[in-house]
Amino acid sequence: MNRIDQRFAALREQGRTALIPYITAGDPAPSHTVGYMHALVEAGADIVELGVPFSDPLADGPVIQKACERALKHDTRLTHIFDMVREFRRRDSETPVVLMGYLNPIERLGYRQFSEQAQAAGVDGVLVVDMPPEEADELAPLFKEHRLQSIFLVAPTTSEARAATICAHGEGYLYYVSLKGVTGAATLDVEAVDRQLDVLRKSTDLPLCVGFGIRDGASAAAVGRVADGVIVGSALVSRIAEGAERPEAVADSLKAVLGEMRQALDA
């Protein structure tokens, strides 16, 4: 069983909500990423989403766009990210790792090469923001062959019929985008999220995890009451940006932000 499935099975038994932090690999420099990953797990992360930096991250707001820029200044590439995951696995063989990013870097490396190297490094799932199920005919079978779960996005504007199609192709968990906009956008309507999740549950048994707009313990707890998982990105990446001059101190800041969310969810 994939580590993602194992983790959600354990969380269901415990009656707990998954906490899934996102950071951009290589931000502010590649040497800090693995330490930040371990810090997030120590603070209560159940799954770690590791962003693949890209020059045109169209789904992301300014916070993560700038994180990509900082990482790319250090020439952070997919092969470097696989090394990061491999190093992370030396201490942590249990926490699932999901790579999240855009199709272009995968195409440049090669679909098979990416799949083989991701599996060898210890990656568990991949979320390709700009690859809908209809365009995954070549890549999805390679993911399955290499035991990488294909994770898909569903938006508030997704029709019920289209959501059913996405759910039929999804694995691991479904990433529900809570807002009409980019990462880091402002207003979160939990009642609207709850209604949309009820619709999605008609089409899938996958865990439903909600991202975009999670900023603190209160927003995490509110979403956690209606979702199987809470995904937080910009609130953490902004702390990395604030501490870019002293990156060795950022781990404690990340643990403080995520720890508050973990406490709120468990309460």
N, C-alpha and C positions, 0 to 999 in steps of 0.2 A: 504494500500500500504506500502511495506517495506520502511524503511527510506532511503535505498540506491536509490531506484527508485524515491522517492520524491526528493532527493537531485539532481539527474541528470536531472529530469524534470525542477526543478527550475533553474539549470545552463543553460539548453538549452534556457529557456525563456530570461535569462539575456545575452546570447551569451558569456558565460564564460567557461573557461577550468577548470576541476576539479584538485585540488591539493591534493595529497594523500600521507602524510608522513607515514613512518614505523619506529617504535622503538621496541626494544625487551623488553617484560615485565620483570620486576625484575632487570633491568640493570640501574645503578650499584647496586641498592638494591631495594627491593619491595616498600619501603616507598616513593620512588620518582616518581614512574611511573605515578600515577594519576595527579600529578602536571605537569609533562611533557606533558601529553595528553592535559590538559587544555591550556598550553602554546602554543602548536601547533595550537589549534583551534583559540586562540587569534591572532596568526600570519597569519591566513588565510586558515587553513586546511579545506577541505570540507568533507573528510572521514579520519578516523584514522585507519591504519593497526597496529595491536598489535601482535608482534611476540611471539610465544610460544617457550620458550627455549628448546633446544633438544641437546643431547650429540653428535649427528652425523648429523649436518645440511649440507647435501651434496651439495645443490644448492647454498650455501652461501660462500662468500670469507672470508678472515681472519678477516675483521672488525666485521662482524656479528657472525662469529664463536666465537670470543673472547667475544662478548657481551653475547652470550649464556653461555659461561663459567662463566662469572661474575655473571649472574643471577642464575645459577645452584649452585654456591657456597653458595647462600642464600636459597637453596632448594626451588626455585620457582616452584610451581606446577600449574596444570590447576585450581584446586579449589581456589588457591590464585589469579589467573588471573580473575576468575569470580568475586571475591570480589573486585578487582580493577575496573572492568567494572561497577559493582553495585555502587561503590563509585563515579565513574565518572558521572553516571546517576543522582546522587543527584543534581548536578549543571547543567548538560547538557542532556536534553532529546531529542535533535534534531540531533546532529552530529552522522552519522553512524559509527559503530565500526565493523571492520572485524578482525577476528583472523586468523593469517597466521602461518603455521607450518607444522609439519610432522605427519604421521598417528600414529606412535607408542604411543605417550601420550594419544591419543584418544582411541586407543584400550585398553590401560591399565585401563583407567577410565571406559570404556564401551560405546558403541555407543549411546544407549538410555540415559544413565546418562549424557553423554556429551551434547547431544542435549537438554535435559530438563534443565540442569543447565545453558547452554549458553543462551537459550531463557529467562529464569527467570532473568538472570543478565542484559540483555539488549543488547546482541550481535545481529548483523544484518546479517552478512555473515561469511563464513568460506572458506579459501583457504588452501587446503591440498596439499602441493607441490608434494608429492609422491603418490597421489591417482588419476590415470587417470579415465576418465568416465567409461571405461570397468570394473573397479574394485569398482565402487561406488554403485552397485546394492543394497547393504544392508544399506549403510550410507545415500545416497541421499534421499530416501523416508523419513527417520527420520528427515533430515534437513527440507524437505518440510513441514512435519507435524508440526514442531516447528518453522516455518517461518524464517528459516535460509537460506540465499541464497548461493548456491554452485557456487563458483568462480573458474575458471580454468585458467591455463597458456597455452600460445601458444608461440612457439619458432621460430626463423628464419629458422630452419631446418624442421619445421612441414610441411608436404605435404598439398596441397590444400584440398584433400579428407579428410585427418585426421583432419584438422582444421575445416571442416564443421561438422564433428562428434562432436568435442569438443564444437563448438558453439551451436549445438543442445541441449547439456546438460547444458550449462552455464546459469547463472542468474546474475543479478546485473551489472556486467561489466566483460569484458574480459581483463586479464592481459597479455599484449604482452611483452615478454622478448626481449629487443632490441639487445642483444649481444649474441654471441656464447661463453658462459663462465659462471662464477659465479658472484654473486653480488659484486659490487665494481670494476669490470673490467673496462678497460680504454677507448677504442675508441668507439665513437657513430657516426654512419652514418645515419643522419636524412633522406637523400634521399632514402636509402634502407628501412628504417622504413616506410616511406610514401608509397612506392610500396607495401610492405607487408600488410599495413593497407587497401589499396585499394582492395587487394585480399580478405581479411577477410570481408570487407563490402558486398561482394557478398553473404556471408553465414549467416550474422547476423545483427540485428538491435541493438544489445547490444552496450553500450558505450565501446570504445576501449581505454584502458589506458596503457601507456608505462612506464616500469620500467627498471632498470639496466642502469647505465651510466649517470644518472642525477646528476650533481655535483653543479651547481650554477644557477644564474638567466639566463645566456645566454643559457645554454643547456636546461633549463626548457622552455624558450620561444621558442627555435627552435623546440622542440618536441611538444609543445603546439599548434603550427601552423598546425600540421597534425593529432593530436590525440584529443580525448575527455577528456583525463585526463593524468596527469603526476604523477608518483610514485617515491618518493625519500626515500632511506633508508640509505645506507652507509655514505652519507654526513652528516646525522644527528647522526647516531650511533657513528661515529668517534668523534664528538663533546662531546658526553657523555663520551667516553673513555678518551679524553683529560682532562675532568673536573672531573674525578672519585674521585680525592682527595677533591674536593669542589663541590659535587653534587648539593648543593643548588643554585649555580651560573649557572648551566647548562641551566636552563630554558631560561635565557636571550640569551644565545648563540644559542639555538635552534630557538628562535623567530627571531634572526637576520638572520640566514641561510634561514629559511622558508619565512620570510618576504620579503627578496630580490627576491625569486622565485615568490611569490605572486604578487609583483609589476611588475616583468618582464612579467608574464603571462597576467596581466590585461592591461599592456601597449600595 
